[in-house]
Amino acid sequence: MRVWLACADSCRPKGAIADDSRRGTSRCRTFRDPPGVMATVWANPSPAPSRLIAARYRSGVTVSSASPANAAGVLPRQVIVGALVLTIIVGLVFVVASVWGAQTFEPRWVIASGESRPAGADAVIDDPRIATAWHGVLDGAPHVLSMRPDVPFDLSLALLLPASGEVSRHLHVTVTKDGAERPIATLDGSQGPWVPFREPWGGARYLRGPEVRVLGLSAGSYAIRVTGTGGVGKYVLLVGDTAPASVGALARMAGAVPSILRDFLGESPVRFLGSPLGAMQVAVMLAVGAVGGHLFRLVLRRLPSTVRRRATPNMGLLDRGARLTIAVVTLAWAVTGSWEPTTIAIAGFVFYEGLSRWCVLHAAVGHSTCPV
């Protein structure tokens, strides 16, 4: 006769019959084979990780020690959590190593999609010292960016153009103070040179043209005017040289770069996946979804026994394959479209279901496809 003590980390062995009269721990149940079959004993004698202990049971047959989780094909939760933590660490190290010392600009829109042209200025620069990349599309009229610093500052300006597509390099930028006609700084795109430039955080490709730096400007009211031949064309104006270092700036960058790639540069948002910021966003949101599923399952395990059983593995091989396929499709849909963080987190949750052999929907209705 074979006696099985199956814990919450594994499915019931095939052919085993439940025997609630035998219990090893509060989280385990005992199963027995039909009479006349004699073999091994599975036990969990302590809170330590389960082991298949060498033992003799009636027949005198001795079995070697091994892990029941591995024998049942179950991935231990320690491995899952460790892999998630390692993914986050690798992602952060990749980001730091890729952009250490690199100049970073927070992307902004001169006129955001759906907004009307405001009176007096198309955009307001809050702090000209903070590095921002103003993306604009000239539509027949010049763009005016205003700023009103209250302390002396140094002004840095540079022009970028999309690296792909037909773009006009005949752009002209002038900076004036307090409505004066004589500019204090100018940029002439027709003079060049234009060299390839790759934005270090988001991976977007541009052509970098003329730039200027004016030192020791006083407080006051300034206007930056952008014009182009024919009044039509895409451009990016870099303002400032102090890279933003806040978490909020990184979040805004992560939300803006896919839209810039798709709508402004005409490229696939998948390119963002190969950038430090895109890789970090995917790693973190996948981990958030998977860890959220694991924590929810741990809560179920600490509820009364009638609910605790819902935390046990409840999916067979076919269901696991379906969950992993759904997770891959969901992640692919996210990175090729809107890059919605919630969608990526859902993919991480479904990945966890497939790896841990546990489905929250099965648990909710008390259904199981484990081989029994």
C-alpha positions in Angstrom: 0.0 0.0 0.0 1.4 3.4 -0.9 0.7 6.4 1.4 1.2 9.9 0.0 1.3 13.1 2.2 0.7 15.7 -0.5 1.3 19.3 0.5 -0.1 22.5 -1.0 2.8 22.8 -3.4 1.9 19.8 -5.5 -1.1 18.1 -7.1 -2.5 14.8 -5.8 -0.6 11.8 -7.3 -2.5 10.1 -10.0 -4.7 7.2 -8.7 -4.3 8.3 -5.1 -7.4 8.2 -2.8 -7.9 11.0 -0.2 -7.6 9.9 3.4 -8.3 12.8 5.7 -7.7 10.7 8.8 -3.9 11.0 8.2 -2.3 14.4 8.5 1.3 15.5 8.7 1.0 19.3 8.9 -1.9 21.8 8.8 -1.1 22.4 5.1 -0.9 18.8 3.9 -3.3 16.0 3.1 -2.7 12.2 3.0 -3.6 9.9 0.1 -3.4 6.2 -0.2 -3.3 3.9 -3.2 -5.7 1.0 -3.7 -5.0 -2.1 -1.5 -2.2 -4.3 -2.5 0.2 -1.6 -3.9 3.3 -1.0 -1.8 5.9 1.6 -2.4 7.0 5.0 -1.1 6.1 7.5 1.6 5.9 11.2 0.9 6.2 13.2 4.1 6.5 16.8 5.3 7.5 16.3 9.0 8.5 19.9 9.6 8.0 23.5 8.3 11.2 23.1 6.4 11.0 22.4 2.6 9.3 19.1 1.8 11.6 16.1 1.0 10.9 12.6 -0.2 12.4 10.8 2.8 14.0 7.4 2.5 11.6 5.2 4.4 10.2 1.7 4.8 6.5 1.1 4.8 5.1 -2.4 5.4 6.7 -3.9 2.3 10.2 -3.0 3.4 11.0 -1.3 0.2 13.5 1.6 0.6 13.3 4.7 -1.6 16.0 7.3 -2.1 15.7 10.9 -0.9 14.5 13.5 -3.4 12.3 16.6 -3.7 8.6 15.9 -4.1 8.1 19.3 -5.7 10.6 18.4 -8.5 9.2 14.9 -8.7 5.7 16.3 -9.3 7.0 18.8 -11.8 6.2 21.8 -9.6 8.4 24.9 -9.5 9.0 25.9 -5.9 7.8 29.3 -5.0 11.3 30.2 -3.7 12.5 29.8 -7.3 9.7 31.9 -8.7 10.2 34.8 -6.2 14.0 34.6 -6.7 13.7 34.8 -10.4 11.4 37.8 -10.1 13.8 39.6 -7.8 16.7 38.8 -10.1 14.8 40.2 -13.1 14.2 43.5 -11.3 17.9 43.7 -10.2 19.2 42.9 -13.7 16.8 45.5 -15.2 18.0 48.2 -12.9 21.6 47.4 -13.4 21.0 47.5 -17.2 19.5 50.9 -16.9 22.2 52.4 -14.7 25.0 50.9 -16.8 23.4 52.2 -20.0 22.7 55.8 -19.1 25.5 56.4 -16.5 26.8 59.8 -17.4 24.5 60.2 -20.4 22.5 63.4 -20.9 18.8 62.7 -20.6 15.9 64.9 -21.8 12.3 64.6 -20.6 10.0 64.5 -23.7 7.3 67.1 -23.9 4.9 68.3 -26.6 4.9 71.9 -27.8 1.2 71.5 -28.6 -0.3 68.3 -27.2 -2.6 66.2 -29.3 -6.2 67.5 -29.1 -5.2 70.9 -27.6 -5.9 74.2 -29.2 -3.3 76.8 -29.7 -3.2 79.0 -26.6 -3.0 82.7 -26.8 0.5 84.3 -26.5 2.5 81.1 -26.2 2.3 77.5 -27.6 4.1 76.1 -24.5 5.5 77.3 -21.2 9.0 76.2 -20.0 8.8 76.0 -16.2 12.6 75.8 -15.6 15.0 76.4 -18.5 17.8 74.6 -16.7 16.0 71.2 -16.6 16.7 69.2 -19.7 13.5 68.8 -21.8 12.9 67.8 -25.4 10.1 69.8 -26.9 8.5 67.9 -29.8 6.6 70.1 -32.3 5.0 70.0 -35.7 4.8 73.3 -37.5 1.4 73.7 -39.2 1.9 77.0 -41.1 2.5 79.3 -38.1 5.6 79.7 -35.9 5.7 78.1 -32.5 6.5 80.3 -29.5 7.8 78.8 -26.2 7.8 81.2 -23.2 9.7 81.1 -19.9 10.0 83.5 -17.0 12.9 82.4 -14.7 13.2 84.4 -11.5 16.9 83.8 -11.0 20.0 84.1 -13.2 20.6 81.1 -15.4 22.5 79.6 -18.3 20.5 78.7 -21.4 21.3 75.7 -23.6 19.5 75.0 -26.9 19.9 72.4 -29.6 17.8 71.3 -32.6 16.9 67.7 -33.5 15.1 66.3 -36.5 13.5 62.8 -37.0 16.1 60.4 -38.5 13.6 58.8 -40.8 11.2 60.3 -43.4 11.4 63.5 -45.4 12.1 66.4 -43.0 13.0 70.0 -43.7 16.3 71.2 -42.2 15.5 74.8 -42.9 14.5 75.7 -39.3 15.3 78.9 -37.5 15.2 79.5 -33.8 15.4 82.9 -32.1 15.5 83.8 -28.4 14.4 87.3 -27.3 13.9 88.9 -23.9 11.1 91.2 -22.8 9.7 91.6 -26.3 12.9 93.1 -27.8 13.3 92.6 -31.5 17.0 91.8 -31.4 17.6 88.2 -30.5 20.1 87.2 -27.8 20.6 83.7 -29.4 19.8 82.0 -32.7 19.9 78.6 -34.3 20.0 78.1 -38.1 19.2 74.6 -39.2 20.3 75.2 -42.8 23.9 75.7 -41.6 24.2 72.2 -40.1 26.0 69.9 -39.6 23.4 67.2 -38.8 24.7 64.0 -37.2 23.0 60.8 -36.0 21.8 60.9 -32.4 20.2 58.2 -30.3 18.3 59.2 -27.2 19.9 57.2 -24.4 16.8 56.3 -22.3 14.1 55.7 -24.8 16.2 54.6 -27.9 14.5 57.1 -30.3 16.7 58.0 -33.3 17.2 61.6 -34.4 19.6 63.9 -36.4 21.3 66.4 -34.1 21.9 69.8 -35.6 23.1 73.3 -34.4 23.3 74.1 -30.7 24.1 77.1 -28.6 24.8 77.9 -25.0 24.3 81.4 -23.5 25.9 82.1 -20.1 24.8 84.4 -17.3 21.3 85.4 -18.4 19.3 87.5 -15.9 15.8 86.9 -14.6 13.0 88.1 -16.8 10.5 87.1 -19.6 11.9 85.2 -22.6 10.4 83.9 -25.8 11.8 81.2 -28.0 10.4 81.4 -31.6 10.6 78.4 -34.0 10.0 78.9 -37.7 10.6 76.9 -40.8 10.6 77.2 -44.6 7.0 76.8 -45.7 5.9 76.8 -42.1 5.5 73.1 -42.0 7.8 70.4 -40.5 8.7 68.2 -37.5 11.4 69.3 -35.1 12.6 68.7 -31.5 14.0 71.6 -29.5 16.3 70.6 -26.6 16.3 73.1 -23.7 18.5 72.9 -20.6 21.3 70.6 -19.6 20.4 69.4 -16.1 19.0 65.9 -16.5 15.7 65.2 -14.6 16.3 62.7 -11.8 12.9 62.2 -10.2 10.8 59.0 -10.4 8.0 61.1 -11.7 10.1 62.2 -14.7 11.0 58.6 -15.5 7.3 57.7 -15.3 6.4 60.5 -17.7 9.2 59.5 -20.0 8.0 55.9 -20.0 4.5 57.0 -20.9 5.6 59.5 -23.7 8.3 57.6 -25.6 6.0 54.9 -27.2 3.7 57.7 -28.4 6.6 59.6 -29.8 7.9 56.6 -31.6 4.6 55.8 -33.1 3.0 59.2 -33.8 6.0 61.5 -34.2 8.8 59.4 -35.6 6.5 56.9 -37.5 8.4 53.9 -36.0 7.2 50.8 -34.2 6.8 51.1 -30.4 8.6 47.7 -30.2 11.8 49.6 -30.5 11.2 50.9 -27.0 11.7 47.4 -25.6 15.3 47.5 -26.6 16.0 50.7 -24.6 17.0 50.9 -20.9 13.7 52.6 -19.9 11.5 50.2 -21.9 13.3 47.1 -20.6 13.0 48.4 -17.0 9.3 49.1 -17.4 8.6 45.6 -18.7 10.7 43.9 -16.0 9.1 45.9 -13.2 5.5 45.6 -14.3 5.9 41.8 -15.0 7.3 41.4 -11.5 4.4 43.5 -10.0 1.8 41.2 -11.7 3.6 38.0 -10.6 4.3 39.1 -7.1 0.7 40.3 -6.7 -0.5 36.9 -7.7 1.9 35.2 -5.3 0.9 37.4 -2.4 -2.8 36.8 -3.0 -2.2 33.1 -3.0 -0.3 33.3 0.3 -3.3 35.1 1.8 -5.5 32.2 0.8 -3.1 29.7 2.4 -3.6 31.4 5.8 -7.4 31.4 5.7 -9.5 28.6 7.2 -9.1 25.1 5.7 -12.2 25.4 3.6 -10.7 28.3 1.7 -7.1 27.2 2.0 -7.6 24.4 -0.4 -8.2 27.0 -3.1 -4.5 27.9 -2.9 -3.3 24.5 -4.0 -2.2 23.8 -7.6 -5.3 23.3 -9.8 -4.0 23.2 -13.4 -2.7 20.4 -15.6 -0.2 20.6 -18.4 -2.6 21.7 -21.0 -4.0 24.6 -18.9 -0.4 25.7 -18.0 0.5 25.8 -21.7 -2.6 27.9 -22.4 -1.8 30.4 -19.6 1.8 30.8 -20.8 0.6 31.4 -24.3 -2.0 34.0 -23.2 0.8 35.7 -21.2 3.1 35.9 -24.2 0.3 37.2 -26.4 -0.8 39.8 -23.9 2.8 41.1 -23.5 3.3 41.2 -27.2 0.0 43.1 -27.7 1.1 45.7 -25.0 4.6 46.4 -26.4 3.4 46.7 -30.0 0.6 49.1 -29.1 0.0 51.5 -26.2 2.5 50.1 -23.7 -0.1 50.3 -21.0 1.6 49.3 -17.7 -1.6 47.6 -16.4 -1.6 45.3 -19.5 2.0 44.3 -18.8 1.2 43.6 -15.2 -1.7 41.4 -16.2 0.7 39.5 -18.4 3.0 39.0 -15.4 0.1 37.7 -13.3 -0.8 35.1 -16.0 2.9 34.1 -16.3 2.8 33.4 -12.6 -0.3 31.3 -13.0 1.3 29.2 -15.7 4.6 28.7 -13.8 3.0 27.9 -10.4 0.2 25.7 -11.8 -2.4 27.8 -10.0 -5.3 29.7 -11.6 -7.3 32.3 -9.7 -10.4 31.6 -11.8 -10.2 27.9 -11.1 -9.7 28.7 -7.4 -12.8 31.0 -7.4 -15.1 28.3 -8.7 -13.4 25.3 -7.0 -12.4 23.7 -10.3 -9.2 21.7 -10.9 -7.6 20.1 -14.0 -4.7 18.5 -12.0 -4.2 14.9 -13.1 -6.0 12.8 -10.5 
